[in-house]
Amino acid sequence: MRALCGLFLVLAGALVPTVVLAHPHIWIQEVVRMVAKDGKYTHVEIEWRFDPFSSEIEIPLIDEDKDGKFSARETKVLADEMMPELKKYGYLSWLNTGGKDFRPPKRPAFSARIDDPASFIPPEWDRSAGDSAGMAMPQNKKAAQSDGPRKKGPRNLVYVMRFELPEPSKSVSVVTYDPEDFMRLEVDKTSVPAGCSLSTSQAHKTEFIRGYPVFADVVTCRLP
């Protein structure tokens, strides 16, 4: 019916040797939410807001009827295509309920939407940097070109994934990042839930340019 959306190619790019001068080709603002019941956390909800440039490449592939929103059918097709691919990479996420970090054990409940107007506009950056430096990026991994700015202004493709914890817990930490830094994921500092804190991980990082590591954001939440 249609080709896999471009994120499939991005994830496949993790199998390609690193380009030394690469920069993120996709920027994602992340929102973390916790779901509690009977005094313990039961689920973690992770929301990804894709930058407007990347969104304009992806949205037309998903919104087949071009009505500016995703139907239940369009969302199901997207989930059926993308969730198995994201699962191969542990959904790019690690959870911790007091012991060691672990990957989400189950496929999450998934939904998607279009934020129009955009709820996230990142700072300017050269999303194609590294494509032609040193070892060239394979053609299907290069930063794609959109059809140009929308007359109505920028918008965001948004994924929402709700993960069930293996067992209810009083504390949970969440870290999400792409080890290849092809996608830069940063937590929206204004959205950190009450009772939670935002820090940077020393264990999870990417370092394309030696001496300039990018450390992943960690959201840690605790209930009394």
N, C-alpha and C positions, 0 to 999 in steps of 0.2 A: 504493500500500500504506500509506504514511503520509506526512505532510508532512515537508518538510525540517526538520531540527532547528533550534533557535533560533539557533545560531551563524551560520547562513546569513543570518538577519536582522541579526545584529550586523555581519557583514562588509558587507552591503548598506548599513548605516548610514554607512559611510565615504563614501558618495556624497551624504550629506545635509549641508548647511551646519552648521558647528560651533555647539554650544550653549555660550555663554560660561562658564557656571557648571557645566558638566558634570563629573561624577566618573566613575571607572570603574564600569561596571555589572557587569563580570565580573572576578574576580581569579584569576590563574593563577600557580602556582609552577612554575618551569621547572627541569628537570634536564638538563644537557648531558653527553654521553658521547662519547668518541672511540674509533674502531676503527682499529687499526694492523696493518700486515702488512709484513714485511721491512724494518722500521725506518722506515716512513713511514705517515702517516695516510691511510686510504682512505675512511672514512665518518664522518659526524657523526650522532649520534643525539640527538634533541631530544624530551624528555618534558614534556607539559603536564598539570598536576594542577589541575583546575578547582575553584573554591571550592565548599563544600558546598551553598550556596544555589542557585547556578547548576546544580550537578550534579543536584539534585533536579528541576529543570525538564527537563534533557536526558535523564537516564537512562531514565525511563519511555518516551520516544519511541524509544529504541534497543533497550531490553530488552523486546522484544515479548511474549515468553513469561513475563515477570515472574519469572524464576528467580534474579535477583540476580547474573547474570553474562552476558557476551556470547558467544554462539555464533559459530562461524566464519561462518555465514550472516549474522547480525546485524552482525558487523564488516565483512563485505564490502559490505553495503548501505550502511552508514555511510561507508565509504571511497569508494564509487562516487558518493555524494551530495556529500561534503565536499571531497574532494581537488580536483576541478575548480574549486570555488569558492575554496579556499585558493590554488590556483595563480594565480588572477587577481591576488592580492595578494602574490605571491612567497613564499607560506607565511609571511608576516610576518617573514621571516628574511633576513639578509645573511651571507655567508661571505667570508672573506679568506684567501688562501694566500700572501700576500706582495706582492700588487699592489693593485688597487682592489677595493673591496667588490663582490660580485656576488650575485645571487639564486641559490638552488639551481636548477641547470639541468634536473634530472629529477624526475619524480614520486617521492616517497620510498616505501620499503616502510612499510606502515602497520599498526599494531595498536592495540587499545583494550581497556581493562579497567575494572573498578570496584574501587577501594580501599575496603574495608569491614572494619574501621573506617577513618575518614579518615586519610590520611597528611599532609594539609595543611589547616590551619584558619587563615585569615588574620585580621588584626586587625579589629575592628569598624569598619565604614564605612557611610556612607549611600549605598547603591547606586542609589537613585532620585533623588539630588540632581541638579538641572538639568532634570528632565523637565518641570517646569512653570514654570521661570524664563526670562525673556526670550522667545526664540523656542521655543515648546514642541516637545518631541520628538515626531515622528510616532507615532501610536498603536502601530504594530507594532514600534517601536524602543524603547518604554518598558520599564523593568525589569519583567519578568513576575513573577507571584506563584506560589509553589509551594503545595503542599497543606498546608504546615506542617511542623514538625519531625518527623523519624522517631522513633518510640519506641525504635528500636534504636540511635539515635545517628547522627552525620553520616558521610557517605561522599563519595568523590571520583570523578568521571568522569575518566579518564586517557587521553590520546592519546599514542602513541609513533610518531615519524616518523624513519626512518633514511635520510639523504641520502648518495648516492654523490658523492664529490668528482670534479671533471673529470679530475684526475690526482693520483696520490699526492703527498703533501707532508710536509715535516718540521715545518711550522708551520701552524696554522689558528686563526682567530678566528671567533667566532659572536656575532651580536647579533640578538635577536628582540624586536620590540615592535610595538604598534599605534599608528600615527601619530595616530589620533583619540583615543587613550586611552580608548576604549570598553571595551577589555580591557587591564587592567594586568598585564604579564608581568614577574615578578621571579625571578631565578635563586636557587635554594636554595643559600645560602652554604656549607652543610655538605656539599654534594654535589660541589663542584668537584673534578675529578679530579686525581690526583697529577701534577705537572709542568705544571699549568695555573694561571692566575691569573684573578681577577675584578676588573674595573674598570668605570668608567662611560664611556659614549661622549659626546663633545662634538658629534659629527656627527649622531647619531640622538637626537631628543628630541621631546616634545610639550609644548605650552605653552598650555593653555586659559586660564589666568589670567596675564596679562602680568607678567613678573617672577618667576614661580614655575614654571620649567621642570621637567619630569620627564625625566631622562636615562636612556637604555636601558643595561641591563647588558651587558657584553662578557666573554665567556670566551675566553681566549687560551691555546693549548697549543703547546708546542715539544718536539720530540724531540732528543736529543743527536746 
